[in-house]
Every structure is written in C-alpha cells, then in structure tokens.
Amino acid sequence: MLENVNEAQKPKRVKRNFAGLKSKTAWGSLGISLFFVLLSLTSFGQKQKVEYDKKSGYILVDGKKYAQLSKENAPGQMGVHKNFTISNLEGEELCFMIFHQEDIYKNGYKTGDKRVFYTIVFAGSDQSSEKDGTMGASGAAKLMAKNKLIVNGEIDPDAEKKFHLKY
C-alpha cells in the first residue's frame, strides 16, 4: 500500500535537536556533582583529628595539646583493661574512667555472661555516667574530644550535661 505513494506524500522523518537538552543535563549533573564535592570538603574540614601520644601522654586535637591522659591497670584484669585519668595541661585531674565487669543474673541465677562497662566520673561535679563496652587510651581520648568536654582547661558544664544525657 505504501509502495504506490510517491516520495512527496510519504511522512517526513522529523529530526529533533537534543543538543541543547543534553548540554543542560550535563551542566545540571556537573552542578550537582560540584555541590556534593563542596559539601564533602566542608564536612572533612569540620572533623577533628584526635590522637593519643603514648610517649608523652597528651591527647592531641588537630595537632594541638588538648589534655593529658594517664592509664593504669584495672584491678583483676591482669593488664588487659585499663582505668584512665584525664587531666588538663597543668595536671589538674578532671575526669576518671573506671573499668567494671559484672556477672549477669536472670531469675536469681548467673547466666555466665558478663556486663562490661566504664563508669565515667567528673571530678568537679562528682556526677557519673556509664558507657557500655571496652576502650583503649585512644578511645578514651576520642570520647573526651568528640564530646568537647574540655574548654580552656576545665570541664565545660554544658558539654558535661549533654554527656550525661547521652550516657
């Protein structure tokens, strides 16, 4: 049936120009990509680098001295778990992290499991919180710096309140 139709009567194929649309899409993708790159750069800039220097005992935040950390063996742990004392740069004790291990009881009987946690006591306020699990010196240092507990060599009362709410 189409064989009898001459060339002038055949429907013309319309060529569409998508070049403008493609360039807008490319620019849109590029803009979104740039946005996420800038967002990730700003979030990297805000993250603190917290380190514990074993030799000196200093907690370093972004390479600057933040506090001192001393550790001692927790009683009955044969050196596996430690207790920590956090002091300001002048040596004044601000915080104590004491390791505990307790048997878990169910219906009056030992289950064989143990609860492992730290009691974190603030010297200035005599308030304490518990944090489940174990940690090393680096973990204790990060816990202090992450929660911004020390400001100008003292425990920040507002940061301590938030800390007690969290733990």
N, C-alpha and C positions, 0 to 999 in steps of 0.2 A: 504494500500500500504506500509506503514512503518512497518506493522506487519511482513512482510516477510524479512526485513532487519535484519541481525544479529547485535549483540552488537558492534562489531568492526567497522561496517560500519556506525553506527549512528554518526551524528556530535557531537563532544565533546563540552561540555559547557566550555567556557574559563572563568576562574576566574581572575578577574583583581584586582590588589592590589592598592587600593586608599589610603592606609595608609600614604604614602609619600605626596600625594597631599593634604590630609586633614591636615597634620601637617604644611605644607607650608601655607595653607589657614588660619589655626589657628594662626600661627605666624604673618601672614600678618595682620589679624584682630587685633591681640594684639598690633602690631606695630602702626597701625592706631589709636587705642584707646589710647595708651600711648602718641602719638603725640598730640591728642586733649586735653588730660588731662594736659600735659605740657603747651600747648598753653593757656588753660583757666587759669592756675595758674599764668602765666606771665601777662595775662590781668588783673587778680584780683590784682596783685601786683602793677600795674600801676594806678589803680583807686584811686582817693583821697577820703578820708572821710572828708566831710565838715560839721561842726556843728556850731550852733549859741547858745552860752550860755546866756540865758535870764538874769541871775543874774548879771553877770559881763559885758555883752555887747560885749564880744570878739567873733570874728569869729575864729574858730579853724580848722586848716587843718592838718589831721593826728595827732591830739592831741596837736599841737603847735600853739601858738598865731600867727595869720596872720594879723588881723586888728581889728578895733573897729567899731561897728555898733550902731547908736542911731536911735530911731524912735520917731515920733510924729504923732498925728492925722492929716490926710489930711483935709483941710478946707471943711466944708459942708458934711462930711462923718460920723459924729457922732461916731467916733472911729472904724468904720468898716474897712476903708482903711487907710494905713499909708504912710507917707513920710519917707525916710531913708537918713541918712548921714553916709558915710563911711570915717573913719579916719585911719591914720596909728597908730602904737602903742604909739607914742609920743603925739597923739591927734590932729595932723595937718589934716584938712579936705581935702580929695582927690576927693570925688565924692558925688553927690546929686541925689537921685531918687525921683522924684516928681510925685505924682498921679494926673491923669486928667480923666475927664469924660465929653464927648461932645455929644450933640444931633446929630443925623444923619439926613441929609436933602436929599430929592430926588425931583428934579424938583421944588425947592423952598419951599417944604413943609416938615414939620417934619414927619419922619416915625414912631416915637415912640421908635425906637431903640437908643441905646447909644454906642458910641465908648469908650472903657475903655483902658487906656494905661499909661505907665510911661515914663516921659522924664528923661533921664539919662545924667547929666551934669558933665563934668570933670573940676575940679577947675583950674588945671594948664594950660589947653589949651583953656578953655571956649567953647569947642565943645560939642555938644549934639547928642544923638540918642534917638529914641523912640522904646519902646518894648510894644507890644500889650498884653493885659490881666492884671491880678492882680497878686500879690505875697505877701507873708508874709516875715518876717525877715529871715527865713531860706532860702527862695527862693532868696532873695537879696544877702545873704552870698554866696550861691552856684553860683550865676551869676558872682560874683567877682572872686571867686576862680577857677571856671571852665574855665574862660577866661584868667587866670593867669595875671590879671591886675596889681597886686601889687608885685613889686620886690624890696627888700631892703627898704621898707617903702615909696616907690614912685610909681606913675603910670608909668608902662613901656610903652614908646611911641609906640613901635611896636605892643604890645598887644592892645593898645588903637586904633590904626589904623585898626587892624583886627576886633575889636569890632564894630567900626563904619561901616565897610563893611557888617557885619552880621546884624546889627540892623539899 
